[in-house]
Amino acid sequence: MADKIGMEKFLKEIEELYELHAKGVNEEKCREFGKRMADLLSELEDARCDDIANMVMDSLGYCSPKTTSHCETEQRQKAKLESIKDAVLRKLKDGS
């Protein structure tokens, strides 16, 4: 399990990903979002934060960059990122 500094790092990355996704209006931004989410997943798995890693994996499962259309799962992704952030905040609060 990640320590407090690790969890704060995860929280910062999730907040940045939330903002990136909100701005992700082109394929390049969508691909950057997907890559950073995959990197976050790997880090969470390495830190043995399996419950949060599972949430990130679920989020990646319905992320599919489009070249000509707006993100079809924008609201779902937004809600998922908020729930991931809440899970990290709970872990920070609980100290686990």
C-alpha positions as CSV (number, residue, x, y, z in Angstrom):
1,M,0.0,0.0,0.0
2,A,1.3,3.5,-0.9
3,D,2.3,5.8,1.9
4,K,0.8,9.3,2.3
5,I,3.3,10.9,-0.1
6,G,2.5,8.2,-2.7
7,M,-1.2,8.7,-2.3
8,E,-0.8,12.5,-2.6
9,K,1.1,11.9,-5.8
10,F,-1.8,9.7,-7.1
11,L,-4.3,12.3,-6.1
12,K,-2.4,15.0,-8.0
13,E,-2.2,12.8,-11.1
14,I,-5.9,12.1,-11.0
15,E,-6.7,15.8,-10.7
16,E,-4.5,16.5,-13.7
17,L,-6.1,13.7,-15.6
18,Y,-9.6,15.1,-14.8
19,E,-8.5,18.5,-16.2
20,L,-6.9,16.9,-19.3
21,H,-10.0,14.9,-20.0
22,A,-12.2,18.0,-19.7
23,K,-10.0,19.7,-22.3
24,G,-9.5,16.5,-24.5
25,V,-11.2,17.7,-27.6
26,N,-8.9,16.0,-30.1
27,E,-7.4,12.6,-30.7
28,E,-3.9,13.6,-29.4
29,K,-5.3,14.7,-26.1
30,C,-7.4,11.6,-25.8
31,R,-4.4,9.4,-26.5
32,E,-2.3,11.3,-23.9
33,F,-5.1,10.8,-21.4
34,G,-5.2,7.0,-22.1
35,K,-1.4,6.7,-21.8
36,R,-1.3,8.6,-18.5
37,M,-4.2,6.5,-17.2
38,A,-2.3,3.3,-18.2
39,D,0.8,4.6,-16.4
40,L,-1.2,5.5,-13.3
41,L,-2.7,2.0,-13.4
42,S,0.8,0.5,-13.4
43,E,1.9,2.6,-10.5
44,L,-1.2,1.8,-8.5
45,E,-0.6,-1.9,-9.1
46,D,3.1,-1.6,-8.0
47,A,1.9,0.2,-4.9
48,R,-0.6,-2.6,-4.2
49,C,-3.5,-0.2,-4.3
50,D,-5.6,-2.9,-6.0
51,D,-9.1,-1.4,-5.3
52,I,-8.1,1.9,-6.9
53,A,-6.2,0.2,-9.7
54,N,-9.4,-1.8,-10.6
55,M,-11.3,1.5,-10.8
56,V,-8.7,2.9,-13.2
57,M,-8.7,-0.3,-15.3
58,D,-12.5,-0.1,-15.5
59,S,-12.2,3.6,-16.7
60,L,-9.7,2.6,-19.4
61,G,-12.1,-0.1,-20.6
62,Y,-14.5,2.4,-22.0
63,C,-12.0,5.0,-23.2
64,S,-11.7,5.0,-27.0
65,P,-10.3,8.0,-28.7
66,K,-12.2,9.2,-31.8
67,T,-10.8,11.2,-34.6
68,T,-13.9,13.0,-35.7
69,S,-16.3,13.1,-32.7
70,H,-16.5,14.4,-29.2
71,C,-15.8,11.8,-26.4
72,E,-18.8,9.5,-26.3
73,T,-18.3,8.6,-22.7
74,E,-17.4,12.1,-21.3
75,Q,-19.9,12.1,-18.5
76,R,-19.2,8.5,-17.5
77,Q,-15.4,9.2,-17.5
78,K,-15.9,12.3,-15.5
79,A,-18.0,10.4,-12.9
80,K,-15.4,7.6,-12.8
81,L,-12.5,10.1,-12.3
82,E,-14.5,11.7,-9.4
83,S,-15.0,8.3,-7.8
84,I,-11.3,7.4,-8.2
85,K,-10.4,10.8,-6.6
86,D,-12.8,10.1,-3.7
87,A,-11.3,6.7,-3.1
88,V,-7.8,8.2,-2.9
89,L,-9.0,10.9,-0.6
90,R,-10.6,8.3,1.7
91,K,-7.3,6.4,1.8
92,L,-5.4,9.6,2.7
93,K,-8.0,10.4,5.4
94,D,-7.8,6.9,6.8
95,G,-4.1,6.8,6.6
96,S,-4.1,3.4,4.8
